[in-house]
Amino acid sequence: MDIDKLKPLVVFVVVLCFLPPILGFNNYYVLIVTYILFYAVVVSAWNIIGGFAGQLDLGAGAYVGLGCYAMGTLLIKWNVTPWIGIIASGIVSVFFAAVIGYAAFRFGLKEVWYALATIASVVVLQKFFLVWEEVGGPAERYLPVKYGSIYYLRFATYTPYYYILLALLAISIFINIWVRESKLGFDLLAVRENEEAAEMLGVDARMSKLKALMIYSFLTGVAGALYALIAGYIHPSQFDNSISLEVAVLGIVGGLGSIYSPPASVFILHTLSEYLRSTIGAWIPGVHLIFYGVVLMVTLIFIPEGLSSLFKKLSLKYKPSKREIG
């Protein structure tokens, strides 16, 4: 891997490290940017299956929910530290993704049919955990309150969660870069452009898509475990279709296959959405959802390649020419 490709990642992470101090460590504002980081992680992970492989996956809500319940159940019932529970969350999500993905790819589900299959899995899991009283049920199950405990990963402020999610975002972007430069990345891009032609050239499309799905589900499951720690409880409502839809929208608007534009789009759009919700949301309920719809339509009409193409045009416009440098 070319070390130059990691320089933007280092700059990106260093800049975000200073965000909580800039916000004065205000717990409310730090919570908002922590949730933005959560979405940035999931969108960056989704880019592997949705951007590189071109699969409209709407199962993020399932993997987030599984991450919440895997970590939360281990902690509540058996007092297992979240450090182990977080990894277990990723593994459980991978196992579920492998089952769903193998069946979907084995029977050739594509495009809208694959999207319907994945979003249906979110609803199925939500109803399943609603009736599974042993670990689920309709009541909220609260995590142990051990503020300041490294073992329990429970803190009185949201700042530690912010930095943990920032580290996970850095890992997710690094994996994006690694996949993009690997043989798997080239196989996925070939599948995205023309799956039949890729298979004729020797690409195992089914296995490539399954690998991408498993990487994406692992990162999303880990993010889901952190989501439960921030919320402080687990509940079937965490199998949320709105997460699945929002992640796909942000990934598409950011630019399919771009490394940095999808997480960047999360910061831009989520900040504007939260501002609208907190300012005029009381007078116009759901104004942030209207905002997302407008942004999606404008993007599809005027910049179908996503914000990544806009960022590239701006960088070329303001990049000094050789004549100016010389």
N, C-alpha and C positions, 0 to 999 in steps of 0.2 A: 504493500500500500504506500502510495506517495505521501510523504509527511506533509507536503504543502496542502493537501486536502483536509488536514486536521487543523490547520491554522484558524479558519473561520469558526470551528467548533470551540477552540480555546478562547477566542475573543468573545463568542456568544455566551459561554459559561461565565467568564470573568465579569462581563458586564452585568449579567443577571445576579451575580453574587452580591452586588452592591444595592440591589433593589430594596431589600428590607431596611437597611440603614437609611436609604433615601426616604422611605415611607415612615421613618422614625420608629420602626418596630411596632407601629400601631397594629393591635391584634386583628382588628376588623379588616384593614387593608391587606395585611399579610395573609389573612385567610382567603381573600379574593384572589390574590396572585398565586396562592398555593393551589387553589382549584384550577386556575388557568394553567399552571404547570402540569396538573393532572391531565387535563385535556391535551396539552401539548405532547405529553408522553404517549398517550393512546393514539393520537393522530399520527405521530411519527412512526409508531409501531404499525398502524393501519396502512401506512404508505407502502410497506413491504408487500402486502397482499393486494391492496387496492391500486397503488401507484405503479409498482414494478410488474406485478402479475396481471393487473387489469381486471381483478375480480371485485365486483360490487358487494363486498362483505358488510352485512348489517348485524353481525353477531357480537359487537363490542360489549353490549349490555349483558350478554350471557357470561362473558369472561370476567367482566368487572364483578358481577354478582357472585360467580364461583370463587373469585379471589377473596371477596369479603367473607364468604361463608367458610372457606377452607381455613383461613387464618383465624377468623373469629371463633369457630367451633373448637379448634385446637387450643386456643387460649382460654375460652370459657369453661370447657368440659375437662380438659386435661392439663391446664396451666402451662402449655407449651409456649415458649417465648416466641413473639412475632418474628424474630430473626429467622427462626426455622419455619414459622407459619407462612412467611412471605414467599420463601422458595417453594414450599408445598403448594401455595396458591397457584404459582406458575405451572407447576407440574400437573395439578388437577385440571387446570384450564387447557393445557396441552393435550391431556388424555381425552377430554371432551371434544376438543377441536379435531383431533385425529379421527374420532368416531364419525363425527358429522362430516368432516372433509372427505374422508375416504368414501363414504356412501355417496356424497354429492358428486365428487369427481369420477367415481366409478361408473355412475349412471349418466355422466355427461351433463350435469346441470350447469348452465351458464347464464350470465347476464341476469335478467329479471327473475328467472327461476331460482338461481343460486341466491339472489338477494332475499327472495321470499322464504327459502328454506332456512337461511341464517337468522332472519328476524323472527321467524316462527319459533326457533329454539329458545329465544329470550322469553317468550310468553309461556312456553311449555315448562321451562325451569322455574319461572316465577310461581306458576300454579302448583308445581310439584313441591316446592319448599313451603308453600302456604299450608299444605296438608301434611307435610312431614314433621310431625310434632317433636320428634327426637332432637332435631337440630334447627328446625324452622318454626313454622306456625305463624299465626297472624300477629303475635305480640313481638315487640322489639326486644332483642336480647343485648343487654349492655355489656361492654367490655369492662374489665376490672379498672377501677380508678386508682392508679398508682403514679401520680404525677411526679415527674422528675426521675422515673425509673428507666434505666437503659434496658433492663431485662424485659419490661412490659412495653417499651416504646410509647409511653404515655407522658405527655408534657402539658404544662399549664399554658403554654403559648403555642402558636402555630409555626413559629420560626424554624424549629428543628425539622418539622415535616416539609417545609419549603425547601430546605437544603437537601434533604433526602430525595425528594422528587426531582430536584435540579440534577443531582448525581444520576438518577435513573434516566432523566432526559438526555444527559450527556452519553450514557451507555446506549440508549436507543438510537441516537443520531450516529454514534460510532458504528453500531451494527448496520444501520442503513448504508453507511459508506462502505463498510466491509462487504455487505451483500452485493451492492452495486458494482464493486470492482471484481467480484468473484465470478466463477463459472455459473453459479446459481443465478446471479444477477443477470447475466447475459441470456441465460435460458428463460428467465422470467420475462425479460423484455421481448424476447422472440415470441413467447406465448401470448403476450399482450397484443402484439401487432397482428399476428396470424397464427393461431394455435395449430391448425392443420398443416400449414407450411413448416412450422417448427418441428412437428412430429416427423414429417417427411425427411427433415435434415438430421434426425436422430435425437431430438430433445425428448426426454421423458416428461411430457407436460403434466401428467397426473402427479408424479412424485415431486416435481419442482413446485407446483402449486401447494401440495401438502406440506412441504418443508417451509414455504413462506407462511402458510397459515399457522404452523406450529410455533414459529418464531414470534409472529404477531400475537398469538394467544398467550404465550408465556409472558411477554412484556406487559400485556394488558391485564393478565391475572395478578401479576406483581403490583401493578398500579392499583388494582381493585383492593388488594389487601391494605395498601396505604390509605385508600379512600375510606375504608371501614375504621381505621385507626383515627383518622381525622374526624369522622362523624361520631365515633365513640359507641357505635352499636351496629348490629346486623339485622336486616329485615328483608323479606322478599321483594319489597319495592326497589331494592338496589339492583334487581334484574330489570333494568329500565330501557325501554325502547327509544326514549328520547336521547339517551346517550349514544345509542347505535346510529341514529339518524344524524345527530349533531356531528359526530366524529366523521361520518362519511361526507357530510356537507363541507366541513372544514378541510378535509383532505382533498376534495375535488376543487374547492375554491383556491386552496393553496397552490395546486398544480400537481397533477399526477406524476409521480416519479422524481420530483424534485426533493433534494435532501433537506434544505433549510426553510423553504417557503411554507410547507404545511405547518410546522410549529410556529413560524413567524405569523402566519395568518391567524392562528389561535390567539396570540397576544393582541393583534390588532382588532380582530372582530369581537373577541370576548370582552376586551376593555370597553369598546364602544357599546356593546350589548348591555354590559353591566351598568354603564353610565345611563343609558336610556331607561333601563329597568328601575334604577334607583331615583331618577329624576322625574320622569313623566309616566312611569309604570303605574302609579296610583290612579292616574286619570285615564290612561289607556292600557288596560290589562293586556298582557301578551305583546306589548309593543316590541320587545326584543325578538320575539318570534317573527313578527312582521318584518323586522330589520333583516333577519337571516334570509327570509324569503326573497326580499328585494335584492339583497346582495347576490344570492344564488342566480336569480334571473338575469341580473345585469352582467354577472360573470359569464354565464353561458352564452349570452347574446354578443357581448362586446369583446371579452377576452376568454374564449373557450379553453385556452391552454392553462388558465388559472393565473393567480397573482405572480407566479414564478416568471412568466413571460414579461409581465409589467416590471418586475424587479430587474430583469436582465436588460430591458430597454433603458431603464433609468441608470443602471450602472454603466452601460455603453455610452449614454449621453453625457454623463459627467466624468467619464474616464479620460484622463489627459492623453492627448495624442503624443506620438514619438517626437513630433516637431516641437510641441510645447515642453516636453521633458528635456530635449536637446537644446 
